């Protein structure tokens, strides 16, 4: 009707839930963006894998230069800011802390898993379907590793030590010290075997770095070695070596205290002041007399040992060192059997430790205190030599990885072949298993199987081999006779496909199990994220909504308190 008023639709009010300026991204585009960020991280460290891997030179915000091909070190120094890509940094650190080696492999594997399913995500396959398939494939792969792993009998000491040396050598192949692996392999295995075999605490292996000399000048001290600490006048008069010394470790300050600032002492007579001074001297001499009475030849303390105490000990042919670090003092206690005392009251000979030989030696341009032949030695020290400081740092990281590998091999005596052999066998096994599964899970498990091939493929690329030819040969061998060719992988030295188990390229099975578990968990975590909410406050501290503080001492305002 003409007279009827035309109804105007009511406008719905806009509901604002998040703070103004908050960025939200969601849906499939966000998931694909996270996958692309992870792939960019993988491309960065891809070339560091294997014996022919390249190094990365990284300059941080403090202009410190680091040269390394260790995956965990590179990931830590990259300072990744993309939230999803930081997951890869976390799994690299976890792999480094848990087993020590395989940090580059775990990042590459996680990235390749995401790359293989990226097409399925674009086609609309649910993330939950992919996650379910990944977890099922991971369970199958880990169970297969446990079936294939070869156990070494620990009762056969010669065979067990050989297994440890092969595992250490395999981890060194891809490191800077690969050319000297025979020298360092024996050193690493000796160091681990000197630890308490129940605890295997890697902190009890000290690593000291001295620039200069060659790598072959590095030594393993059967006991403790630490750099000479700061010393006062009188130190040079002390003896620098003992046979069968008695050692005492203290957490006591042995020097005259300076007067406190703003301290006030009122005295009526000069004799009262002298009594205060005499009391201070009596306190420190009582401490020194108590130490000498125990028969100790070597005195170590975490706190300073002053010039008075240094000269006092020198007059009595006693060696002393103050300001010794806590780590070094703890290792001296473990090696010699003494216990750190926080007071000299009641100090007795039962609190002292001993060793066969103590000496102060010049190593390179520095002087070191060495405790050798310790009766309760469950600790040791590796003294590293080398040219540039960055070079020695990389050698230390390489030895840390090898020590962690040997520790794991001692606890878990199961080993598998490296060089991409176990990955190719798992890939073949998962492809055959996938054919017996119906539905979309077949595609996901097949994608998982293909992703495992990234390890041998990248080894070939980094070595400059024909990747297609090598991968084709490996697939053919593993499919032709799985039982006979199950340990066939990429032989870098011979530049061919061969049995790597027979060539002693061994790795602890735990390294592969942990790498697969961590990579799958990281991939599943990234696939389960469909929205990212970024608060503006985290990017702009002035956007907190609080008024800015007025400037102090502005023009026309008096300066208060001045």
Secondary structure, 3 states (H helix, E strand, C coil): CCCCCCCCCCCCCCCCCCCCCCEEEECHHHHHHHHHHHHHHHHHHHHHCCCCCCCEEEECCCCCEEEECCHHHHHHHCCCCCCCCHHHHHHHHHHHHHCCCCHHHHHHHHHHHHHHHHHHHHCCCCHHHHHHHHHHHHHHHHHHHHHHCEECCCCCHHHHHHHHHHHHHHHHHCCHHHHHHHHHHHHHHHHHHCCCCCCCCHHHEEEEEEEECCHHHCEEECEEEEECCCCCCCHHHCCCEEECCEEEEECCCECCCCCCCCCCCCCCCHHHHHHHHHHHHHHHHHHHHHHHHCCCCEEEECCCECHHHHHHHHHCCCEEECCCCHHHHHHHHHHHCCCCECCCCCCCHHHCEECCEEEEEEECCEEEEEEECCCCCCCEEEEEEECCHHHHHHHHHHHHHHHHHHHHHHHCCEEEECCCHHHHHHHHHHHHHHCCCCCHHHHHHHHHHHHHCHHHHHHHHHHCCCHHHHHHHHHHHHHHCCCCCCCEEEECCCCEEEECCCCCCEEEHHHHHHHHHHHHHHHHHHHCCCEEEECHHHHCHHHHCCCCCCCCCCCCCCCCCC
